């Protein structure tokens, strides 16, 4: 089977890693990169030995890619994606998938009409620890997620809800198979005009409660997920891809004894797993692990949170609908 011809549109902080990984995975052939910054496009292209472009239409005409990673600012997702999909190109769109749920619906229609793969870049779903957790967690009672770190100018067009919390929302939805009955959220601006820290709670019909805390103004970096089940307690460290299991064992005459386990499993670069899955979906004609409907649902929940934090206006780069 011939390799999938892939390209990357937007080779900034994250897009450059998409381009690099495509040169490392099976079944993919990187045929070029696109960026409005001419110097940036040429620097990245030269380092990878591929052509550089600043115009999407010229790239589509000349390179004829089968698939693209869309890693441009969220406000440009709809325009860039629509232009590529109308050429029959499969897409992986970085999160948040679009600036509004209406835009996501439009992309869903185009993908369906043209029978195209449309994957959303929720890379944490491909974290080896999260993939392991999805195999072993069956009855979560309480979930607490913390994603915090120092301030960086890396993201300026959205707040922490669409930049960070949307990852945790997506993971929680993949673990709790129940309808949402209540969402509450609060946050505040500290260093930017968008929310720089936020806290949210999601309550599900089956009784599960999820609490999410995110911040980009916390001096200690933390990326953890804690899950309480009836008979055990799990801690996930996203960065080290480690899982710690705590449970108690009853010993006659000795009371309760806490047992701590550290499951051993293979660990790989999440982005490499994500892009390999995207390429495999195209070659095999199957649905991606994180499709556009997943991305749209996570976006809807985050927009609801933004309404509570900022009001009913357009906030954090997302159009409230």
C-alpha positions in Angstrom: 0.0 0.0 0.0 1.4 3.4 -1.0 2.3 6.0 1.6 -0.2 8.7 2.5 1.0 12.1 1.2 0.8 14.5 4.2 1.4 18.1 4.9 1.2 20.5 7.8 -0.5 23.9 7.7 1.0 26.1 10.4 4.5 25.2 11.7 4.7 27.2 14.9 5.2 25.8 18.4 3.2 22.7 17.9 3.0 22.4 14.1 6.8 21.9 13.8 6.4 18.7 15.9 3.6 17.5 13.6 6.0 17.9 10.6 8.8 16.2 12.4 6.7 13.2 13.5 5.3 12.7 10.0 8.9 12.0 8.8 9.3 9.3 11.5 6.1 7.2 11.2 5.2 4.3 9.0 3.0 4.9 5.9 3.4 8.7 5.7 5.3 10.8 3.3 5.7 14.5 4.3 5.3 16.5 1.0 5.5 20.0 2.3 4.7 22.6 5.0 2.7 25.8 4.9 3.0 28.9 7.0 2.2 32.6 6.4 5.6 33.4 8.0 7.9 32.8 5.0 11.1 32.5 7.1 9.5 30.1 9.5 8.1 27.9 6.7 11.5 27.7 5.0 13.5 27.1 8.2 11.2 24.1 9.1 11.1 22.8 5.6 14.8 23.0 5.1 15.4 21.1 8.4 13.2 18.3 7.2 14.1 18.3 3.5 10.7 19.2 2.1 9.3 22.1 0.1 8.0 25.2 1.9 4.9 27.2 1.0 3.1 30.3 2.2 0.0 29.9 0.1 -2.4 27.0 0.8 -3.9 26.9 -2.7 -0.5 26.7 -4.4 0.5 23.9 -1.9 -2.6 21.9 -2.7 -2.1 22.3 -6.4 1.6 21.4 -6.5 2.1 18.9 -3.6 -1.3 17.2 -4.0 -1.5 15.9 -0.4 -3.9 13.2 0.7 -4.0 14.5 4.2 -3.2 17.6 6.3 -2.6 18.5 10.0 -4.2 21.9 10.6 -2.2 23.7 13.3 -3.2 27.3 12.7 -5.0 29.6 15.2 -8.6 28.4 16.0 -10.2 31.3 14.2 -8.7 30.1 10.9 -9.7 26.4 11.3 -13.0 26.6 9.4 -11.6 28.5 6.4 -8.4 26.4 6.0 -10.3 23.1 6.7 -13.1 23.9 4.3 -10.7 24.8 1.5 -8.7 21.5 1.9 -11.8 19.2 2.3 -13.3 20.5 -0.9 -10.2 19.2 -2.6 -10.9 15.8 -1.0 -8.1 16.0 1.6 -8.4 14.2 5.0 -7.7 16.3 8.0 -6.4 16.2 11.6 -7.5 19.5 13.2 -5.8 20.7 16.4 -8.1 21.4 19.3 -10.4 23.3 19.8 -11.8 21.9 16.5 -13.5 25.2 15.5 -14.4 28.6 17.0 -18.1 27.6 17.4 -20.3 24.5 17.3 -22.0 25.7 14.2 -18.6 25.7 12.4 -18.0 22.2 13.6 -21.4 21.1 12.2 -20.4 22.5 8.8 -17.2 20.5 8.8 -19.1 17.4 9.8 -21.4 17.9 6.8 -18.5 18.3 4.4 -16.6 15.3 5.8 -19.8 13.1 5.5 -20.6 14.3 2.0 -17.1 13.6 0.7 -16.4 10.5 2.9 -13.3 12.1 4.5 -11.5 11.2 7.7 -11.7 14.1 10.2 -9.7 13.7 13.4 -9.4 16.2 16.2 -6.0 16.7 17.9 -6.8 15.7 21.5 -3.3 14.3 22.0 -3.7 13.4 25.6 -6.0 10.6 24.6 -2.9 9.0 23.1 -0.9 9.3 26.3 0.1 5.8 27.2 -1.1 6.1 30.8 -4.5 7.4 29.7 -4.9 4.5 27.2 -4.0 2.1 30.1 -6.5 3.8 32.4 -9.3 3.4 29.8 -8.7 -0.3 29.9 -8.9 -0.7 33.7 -11.3 2.0 35.0 -14.9 0.8 35.0 -16.8 2.7 37.7 -15.4 6.2 38.4 -17.1 7.9 41.4 -15.1 11.0 41.5 -12.5 12.4 39.1 -10.1 15.3 39.8 -7.9 16.7 37.1 -5.2 19.4 37.6 -3.3 21.0 34.7 -1.2 23.9 35.9 2.0 25.7 35.1 3.9 29.0 34.8 2.8 31.8 32.4 4.0 31.6 28.8 3.3 33.7 25.8 2.9 30.6 23.7 -0.9 30.9 23.4 -2.5 34.4 23.3 -5.7 33.9 21.3 -7.6 31.8 23.8 -7.9 31.3 27.6 -7.1 28.3 29.7 -10.5 26.7 29.1 -10.0 26.2 25.4 -6.2 25.8 25.6 -5.9 23.4 28.6 -9.2 22.4 30.1 -10.6 21.1 26.9 -8.1 18.2 27.1 -9.4 17.2 30.5 -13.1 17.5 29.4 -12.4 15.2 26.5 -10.7 12.6 28.7 -13.4 12.7 31.3 -16.1 12.2 28.6 -14.2 9.2 27.3 -14.1 7.6 30.8 -17.7 8.4 32.0 -20.4 6.9 29.8 -23.3 8.9 31.1 -25.3 12.1 30.3 -24.2 15.4 31.9 -26.8 16.9 34.3 -25.0 19.9 35.5 -21.9 22.1 34.7 -20.5 24.9 36.9 -17.4 26.9 36.2 -15.5 30.0 37.4 -12.3 31.7 36.5 -10.4 34.9 36.4 -8.0 36.9 34.2 -4.5 37.5 35.7 -1.9 38.1 33.0 -4.1 38.4 29.9 -7.5 39.5 28.7 -8.7 35.8 28.8 -9.2 33.6 31.8 -5.8 32.5 33.0 -7.1 30.1 35.7 -10.3 28.3 35.9 -12.1 25.7 37.9 -15.1 23.6 36.7 -17.3 20.8 38.0 -19.3 18.4 35.9 -22.0 16.2 37.3 -23.3 13.1 35.4 -26.6 11.3 35.6 -24.9 8.1 36.9 -23.7 10.1 40.0 -20.1 10.6 38.8 -18.6 14.0 39.8 -15.6 15.5 37.9 -13.6 18.5 39.1 -11.2 20.2 36.8 -8.6 22.8 37.8 -6.4 24.6 35.2 -4.0 27.5 35.4 -1.2 29.1 33.4 -0.2 31.4 36.2 0.9 28.7 38.8 4.7 28.5 39.4 4.5 24.7 40.1 3.9 22.6 37.0 1.4 19.9 37.5 -0.4 17.5 35.1 -2.3 14.9 37.1 -5.6 12.9 36.9 -7.0 11.3 40.1 -9.9 8.8 39.9 -11.8 7.3 42.8 -13.5 4.0 42.3 -15.4 1.8 44.8 -12.4 -0.4 45.6 -9.4 1.7 44.5 -7.9 5.1 43.9 -5.7 5.9 40.8 -3.3 8.7 40.2 -2.1 9.4 36.6 1.0 11.6 35.9 0.6 12.8 32.3 4.2 13.9 32.0 5.9 10.8 33.2 3.0 8.5 31.9 2.9 6.7 35.2 0.0 5.2 37.0 -0.2 4.6 40.8 -3.0 2.3 42.1 -4.0 2.4 45.8 -6.4 -0.1 47.4 -6.9 -1.6 50.8 -6.8 -5.2 51.7 -8.6 -6.6 54.8 -6.3 -8.8 57.0 -7.9 -10.8 59.8 -6.6 -9.4 63.1 -4.5 -6.7 61.5 -7.2 -4.3 60.1 -6.8 -2.7 56.7 -3.5 -2.7 54.9 -3.0 -0.3 52.0 -1.5 -1.8 48.8 0.2 0.4 46.3 0.8 -0.8 42.7 2.7 0.7 39.8 1.5 -1.0 36.5 4.2 -1.5 33.9 3.3 -0.8 30.3 5.1 0.5 27.2 5.4 4.3 26.9 5.6 6.2 23.6 5.4 9.8 22.4 1.6 10.6 22.4 1.9 12.8 19.3 3.5 10.0 17.4 0.7 7.6 18.4 -1.9 10.2 17.4 -0.5 10.9 13.9 0.2 7.2 13.3 -3.5 6.5 14.1 -4.5 9.3 11.7 -2.5 7.8 8.9 -3.7 4.3 9.7 -7.3 5.5 9.6 -6.8 6.9 6.1 -5.1 3.7 4.9 -7.6 1.3 6.5 -10.8 3.4 6.0 -11.8 3.4 9.7 -13.0 6.0 12.1 -10.4 7.8 14.3 -10.2 7.4 18.1 -11.0 11.0 18.5 -13.4 12.1 15.7 -15.1 15.4 15.0 -18.2 14.5 17.1 -15.9 14.1 20.1 -14.2 17.4 19.4 -17.6 19.1 19.0 -19.0 17.7 22.3 -15.9 18.8 24.2 -16.2 22.3 22.6 -19.9 22.6 23.5 -19.1 21.8 27.2 -16.2 24.3 27.2 -18.4 27.0 25.7 -21.0 26.4 28.4 -18.2 26.9 31.0 -17.0 30.1 29.2 -20.6 31.5 29.4 -20.5 31.1 33.1 -17.1 32.7 33.5 -17.4 35.6 31.0 -21.1 35.9 30.2 -23.1 35.4 27.0 -20.8 37.4 24.7 -18.1 35.9 22.4 -15.3 34.9 24.8 -11.9 33.4 24.8 -11.8 33.2 21.1 -14.9 30.9 21.0 -18.2 32.1 19.6 -20.9 31.3 22.1 -23.9 29.7 20.3 
